[in-house]
Amino acid sequence: MIKCGIVGATGYTGVELLRLLAVHPNISLEVVTSRAEQGRPVAELFPNLRGAVDLKYADPGEADLESCDVVFFATPNGVAMQQAARLLDAGVRVID
């Protein structure tokens, strides 16, 4: 299983990633982040993902992204650069 995280998982791209990755047979969604929705269950905000994603949104600055194999950034231009070096140093693959 590939452990996956999504930073910015409430915007259009982040939700599409959630929808696609939640049903992928080789992916385990580990961390989803959102500053505005921190602590809120994904399925509460997006009922269509109920039963597929059983996670709560974490603050991107506090989330354990280093435990993932790959982290997707669904964020505005330049945001990934603030965290990418730390994640790459930890052996995490980063997709922006």
C-alpha positions in Angstrom: 0.0 0.0 0.0 1.2 3.5 -0.9 0.6 5.9 2.0 -0.7 9.2 0.6 -1.3 12.7 1.9 -3.1 15.6 0.3 -2.3 19.2 1.3 -5.2 21.5 0.4 -7.9 18.8 0.2 -10.9 21.1 0.2 -10.5 22.9 -3.2 -11.6 21.5 -6.5 -8.3 19.7 -7.3 -8.0 18.4 -3.7 -11.5 17.0 -3.7 -10.9 15.3 -7.1 -7.8 13.7 -5.7 -9.7 12.5 -2.6 -12.4 11.0 -4.9 -9.9 9.3 -7.1 -7.4 8.1 -4.5 -10.1 6.9 -2.0 -11.1 4.0 -4.4 -7.6 3.2 -5.7 -6.7 -0.4 -4.7 -3.0 0.4 -3.9 -3.5 3.7 -2.0 -4.0 4.3 1.7 -5.1 7.9 2.4 -3.3 8.9 5.6 -3.4 12.7 5.9 -5.6 15.4 4.4 -5.1 19.0 5.3 -7.1 22.2 5.4 -6.5 25.3 7.5 -10.1 26.4 7.4 -11.6 22.9 8.0 -9.1 21.6 10.6 -10.7 18.9 12.8 -13.7 18.5 10.6 -14.4 15.0 9.1 -14.1 14.9 5.3 -17.5 13.2 5.0 -19.2 16.0 6.8 -18.0 18.5 4.3 -18.3 16.1 1.3 -21.1 13.6 1.9 -20.4 11.8 -1.4 -17.1 10.6 0.2 -18.9 9.1 3.3 -17.7 5.5 3.6 -14.8 6.1 1.3 -12.8 8.6 3.3 -12.8 8.2 7.1 -10.4 11.1 8.0 -10.5 14.5 9.6 -8.8 17.5 8.2 -5.5 18.4 9.8 -3.7 21.7 9.9 -1.0 21.6 7.2 1.7 22.9 9.5 1.0 20.2 12.1 0.1 17.2 9.9 2.4 14.2 9.9 3.2 14.4 6.2 6.6 12.7 6.7 4.8 9.4 7.4 3.5 9.4 3.8 5.2 7.8 0.8 3.8 10.5 -1.4 2.2 13.9 -0.8 0.1 15.8 -3.3 -0.1 19.6 -3.0 -3.4 21.0 -4.3 -2.5 24.5 -3.3 -1.9 27.8 -4.9 1.4 28.5 -6.7 4.4 28.6 -4.4 2.8 26.9 -1.3 4.5 23.6 -1.9 7.9 25.2 -1.9 7.5 26.0 1.8 7.3 22.3 2.7 8.8 20.4 -0.2 12.5 20.4 0.9 11.6 19.0 4.4 9.4 16.3 2.8 12.0 15.3 0.2 14.7 15.1 2.9 12.4 12.7 4.7 12.2 10.5 1.6 8.6 11.5 0.7 7.8 12.0 -3.0 6.1 15.4 -3.7 3.6 16.1 -6.4 2.6 19.7 -6.9 
